[in-house]
Amino acid sequence: MTTAEKKELLRKQFDKYAEQDICVAFSGGVDSSLILIMACEAAAKTGKKVYAVTMDTVLHPKADVEAAKKVLEKTEAIHEILTMNELAVPEMHNNPKKRCYFCKKALYKKMLEFAAEKGVEILLEGSNEDDLHVYRPGLQAVRELGVLSPLAACGVTKEEVREMAKEYEIPTAGRPSAPCLATRLPYGTEIDLELLKRIDEAENYLRSFGWKNVRLRIHGTTARLETDIEVFQKVLEHREKVIEKLKELGFLYITLDLEGFRSGSMDIED
């Protein structure tokens, strides 16, 4: 099936959704942004409401909320920000391998409660076809709770999501993924909020050089920097500034991962 055919399939699906009010789990990332734009497009034909529900949490980069606001300017969606401390979930404390399952279950339950208060029966989330083929324990929670994943259901890949987002002129079309900060720690490591704040500050500093994909993975006293291989030379050019900033933030050993940026590198088994 071509991208154009998948887009048409999505449009038909959203037309069905828009026969009633819709809630969208909206992070501001490109996947949920595409879903929100298409949901609003369909709802404009039926006069139904679309609620964009953004979770403001302790484990997600603060830039997410700001990115969400830029997309919202293009829609008539009703924005709702719900706050939550994921570490209030007891199973989360030691960063278990099923962390994403426990976290997503708690987050989506809160969104479903909001939806129920508004009389909305449909909650959409942004998993795409590619997410079905990698380690994503959060998808189990999505299925258990009856949350709908239209992109995955229509076989839309991440590349196709970005292509469609560009067609809609969505501001976040080229924005890198911004997974929860706990992905920077090895499984079985106690989640320390103070440490996560330092990681977030460090990554924001590194991105200020124009490097899109940045992850600072922490192994004890060692900070392992993952970024795109094509910017390695630029990293080395700014080596002294990077070392100074990261040591100022309390990281003792600073390393550059020669394999470069790759999503889910903490999922690799020893």
C-alpha positions as CSV (number, residue, x, y, z in Angstrom):
1,M,0.0,0.0,0.0
2,T,1.4,3.4,-0.9
3,T,1.7,6.4,1.5
4,A,-1.2,8.1,-0.4
5,E,-3.4,5.1,0.0
6,K,-2.6,4.8,3.7
7,K,-3.4,8.5,4.2
8,E,-6.8,8.0,2.5
9,L,-7.4,5.0,4.8
10,L,-6.5,7.2,7.8
11,R,-8.9,9.9,6.7
12,K,-11.7,7.4,6.4
13,Q,-10.9,6.1,9.9
14,F,-10.9,9.6,11.3
15,D,-14.2,10.4,9.7
16,K,-15.7,7.4,11.6
17,Y,-14.1,8.6,14.9
18,A,-15.5,12.1,14.3
19,E,-19.0,10.9,14.5
20,Q,-18.5,11.6,18.2
21,D,-16.1,13.7,20.4
22,I,-12.5,12.6,20.4
23,C,-9.6,12.7,22.9
24,V,-6.0,12.6,21.6
25,A,-3.1,11.7,23.8
26,F,-1.0,14.6,22.6
27,S,2.7,14.9,23.5
28,G,3.7,17.4,20.8
29,G,5.7,14.8,18.9
30,V,5.2,14.3,15.2
31,D,3.1,11.1,15.6
32,S,0.5,12.6,18.0
33,S,0.6,15.9,16.1
34,L,-0.4,14.2,12.9
35,I,-3.2,12.4,14.7
36,L,-4.5,15.6,16.3
37,I,-4.4,17.5,13.0
38,M,-6.3,14.7,11.2
39,A,-8.8,14.4,14.1
40,C,-9.5,18.1,13.9
41,E,-9.8,18.0,10.2
42,A,-12.5,15.3,10.4
43,A,-14.3,16.9,13.4
44,A,-14.6,20.2,11.4
45,K,-17.0,18.3,9.1
46,T,-19.2,17.0,11.9
47,G,-19.0,19.8,14.5
48,K,-17.7,17.4,17.2
49,K,-15.1,18.4,19.8
50,V,-11.5,17.3,19.9
51,Y,-9.6,17.3,23.2
52,A,-5.8,17.4,23.0
53,V,-4.6,15.9,26.3
54,T,-1.0,16.6,27.2
55,M,0.6,14.9,30.2
56,D,3.0,17.1,32.2
57,T,5.1,14.6,34.1
58,V,8.4,14.3,35.9
59,L,10.0,11.8,33.5
60,H,9.5,13.6,30.2
61,P,11.5,16.4,28.9
62,K,10.0,19.8,29.6
63,A,10.3,20.9,26.0
64,D,7.4,18.5,25.2
65,V,4.8,21.0,26.5
66,E,6.3,23.9,24.5
67,A,6.4,21.8,21.3
68,A,2.7,20.9,21.9
69,K,1.6,24.5,22.1
70,K,3.1,25.3,18.6
71,V,1.1,22.5,17.0
72,L,-2.1,23.5,18.8
73,E,-2.0,27.0,17.2
74,K,-2.9,25.2,13.9
75,T,-6.0,23.5,15.3
76,E,-9.3,24.2,17.0
77,A,-8.6,21.5,19.6
78,I,-9.4,22.0,23.3
79,H,-6.1,21.7,25.1
80,E,-6.0,20.0,28.5
81,I,-2.7,19.6,30.5
82,L,-2.8,16.9,33.2
83,T,0.0,16.6,35.7
84,M,1.3,13.3,37.1
85,N,4.3,12.0,39.0
86,E,5.0,8.6,37.5
87,L,7.2,7.7,40.4
88,A,4.0,7.6,42.5
89,V,3.6,4.2,40.8
90,P,5.4,1.8,43.1
91,E,6.6,-0.5,40.3
92,M,8.5,2.4,38.7
93,H,11.1,3.1,41.4
94,N,13.9,0.8,40.3
95,N,13.4,1.3,36.5
96,P,12.2,-2.2,35.7
97,K,12.4,-3.6,32.2
98,K,8.6,-3.2,32.0
99,R,8.8,0.4,33.1
100,C,7.1,1.6,30.0
101,Y,4.1,-0.7,30.6
102,F,3.6,0.5,34.2
103,C,4.1,4.1,33.2
104,K,1.8,4.1,30.1
105,K,-0.9,2.2,32.1
106,A,-0.9,4.9,34.7
107,L,-0.8,7.8,32.2
108,Y,-3.5,6.4,29.9
109,K,-5.8,5.6,32.9
110,K,-5.6,9.3,33.9
111,M,-6.4,10.4,30.3
112,L,-9.3,7.9,30.1
113,E,-10.7,9.3,33.4
114,F,-10.5,12.8,31.9
115,A,-12.3,11.5,28.7
116,A,-15.0,9.9,30.8
117,E,-15.6,13.2,32.6
118,K,-16.2,14.8,29.2
119,G,-18.4,12.0,28.0
120,V,-15.8,10.9,25.4
121,E,-15.4,7.2,24.5
122,I,-12.5,7.4,22.1
123,L,-8.9,8.0,23.1
124,L,-6.3,8.0,20.3
125,E,-2.5,7.6,20.7
126,G,0.4,7.8,18.3
127,S,2.2,4.5,18.0
128,N,3.1,3.8,14.4
129,E,3.9,0.6,12.4
130,D,7.6,0.7,13.3
131,D,6.8,0.6,17.0
132,L,5.2,-2.8,16.5
133,H,8.5,-4.3,15.6
134,V,10.7,-3.1,18.5
135,Y,10.6,-3.5,22.3
136,R,7.6,-1.4,23.3
137,P,6.1,-2.8,26.5
138,G,3.8,0.3,26.7
139,L,1.8,-1.1,23.8
140,Q,0.5,-3.8,26.1
141,A,-1.0,-1.2,28.3
142,V,-2.5,0.6,25.2
143,R,-4.2,-2.7,24.2
144,E,-5.4,-3.6,27.7
145,L,-7.0,-0.2,28.2
146,G,-8.7,-0.1,24.7
147,V,-6.8,3.0,23.6
148,L,-6.8,3.2,19.8
149,S,-3.6,3.5,17.6
150,P,-4.8,4.6,14.1
151,L,-1.3,5.0,12.6
152,A,-0.3,1.5,13.6
153,A,-3.7,0.1,12.5
154,C,-3.3,1.6,9.0
155,G,0.4,0.4,8.7
156,V,1.8,3.9,8.7
157,T,5.6,3.9,9.3
158,K,7.6,6.7,11.0
159,E,9.0,7.9,7.7
160,E,5.4,8.1,6.3
161,V,4.3,10.0,9.4
162,R,7.0,12.6,8.7
163,E,6.0,12.8,5.1
164,M,2.4,13.4,5.9
165,A,3.3,15.9,8.6
166,K,5.2,17.9,6.1
167,E,2.2,17.9,3.8
168,Y,0.1,19.4,6.7
169,E,3.0,21.8,7.5
170,I,3.1,20.5,11.0
171,P,5.8,22.4,12.9
172,T,7.2,19.2,14.6
173,A,7.5,17.3,11.3
174,G,11.3,17.1,11.6
175,R,11.5,17.1,15.4
176,P,13.4,14.1,16.8
177,S,11.7,11.7,19.2
178,A,11.8,12.7,22.9
179,P,11.3,9.6,25.0
180,C,11.1,9.7,28.8
181,L,14.2,10.5,30.6
182,A,14.3,7.2,32.4
183,T,15.5,5.6,29.1
184,R,18.9,7.2,29.9
185,L,19.4,4.9,32.9
186,P,20.1,1.1,32.9
187,Y,17.2,-1.1,34.0
188,G,17.3,-1.9,37.7
189,T,18.7,1.5,38.5
190,E,16.8,3.6,41.1
191,I,15.2,6.6,39.3
192,D,16.7,9.7,40.8
193,L,14.8,12.9,39.8
194,E,17.7,15.2,40.5
195,L,19.8,13.1,38.2
196,L,17.1,13.2,35.5
197,K,17.0,17.0,35.7
198,R,20.7,17.2,35.2
199,I,20.4,14.9,32.2
200,D,17.7,17.0,30.7
201,E,19.7,20.2,31.2
202,A,22.8,18.5,29.6
203,E,20.8,17.3,26.6
204,N,19.3,20.7,26.1
205,Y,22.8,22.2,26.1
206,L,24.0,19.7,23.6
207,R,21.1,20.4,21.3
208,S,21.9,24.1,21.4
209,F,24.8,23.3,19.1
210,G,22.3,22.2,16.5
211,W,22.7,18.4,17.0
212,K,19.2,16.9,16.6
213,N,19.5,13.4,18.0
214,V,21.1,13.5,21.4
215,R,21.0,11.0,24.2
216,L,23.1,11.1,27.4
217,R,23.1,7.5,28.8
218,I,24.3,7.2,32.3
219,H,26.4,4.3,33.6
220,G,27.4,5.0,37.2
221,T,29.8,7.9,37.0
222,T,30.1,7.7,33.2
223,A,28.0,9.8,30.8
224,R,27.8,8.1,27.3
225,L,26.9,10.6,24.6
226,E,25.0,9.2,21.6
227,T,24.5,11.5,18.7
228,D,24.4,11.2,14.9
229,I,27.7,9.9,13.4
230,E,27.8,12.8,10.9
231,V,28.2,15.4,13.7
232,F,31.0,13.6,15.5
233,Q,33.6,16.1,14.1
234,K,31.5,19.0,15.4
235,V,31.3,17.3,18.8
236,L,35.1,17.1,18.9
237,E,35.4,20.7,17.8
238,H,33.3,21.7,20.9
239,R,34.9,19.1,23.1
240,E,36.2,21.5,25.8
241,K,32.9,23.3,26.1
242,V,31.0,20.0,26.3
243,I,33.3,18.6,28.9
244,E,33.2,21.8,31.0
245,K,29.3,21.9,31.0
246,L,28.8,18.2,31.7
247,K,31.4,18.2,34.5
248,E,29.7,21.3,35.9
249,L,26.5,19.2,36.0
250,G,28.3,16.5,38.0
251,F,29.2,13.9,35.3
252,L,32.6,12.5,36.1
253,Y,33.6,10.7,32.9
254,I,32.4,11.9,29.5
255,T,32.4,9.4,26.5
256,L,31.3,9.6,22.9
257,D,29.6,6.4,21.7
258,L,31.3,5.4,18.4
259,E,28.2,3.5,17.3
260,G,26.3,6.8,17.2
261,F,22.7,7.5,18.1
262,R,20.3,4.6,18.2
263,S,16.9,4.4,19.8
264,G,16.6,1.8,22.6
265,S,20.3,1.2,23.1
266,M,19.5,0.5,26.8
267,D,17.4,-2.5,25.7
268,I,20.5,-4.4,24.6
269,E,21.1,-7.4,26.8
270,D,24.6,-8.0,28.3
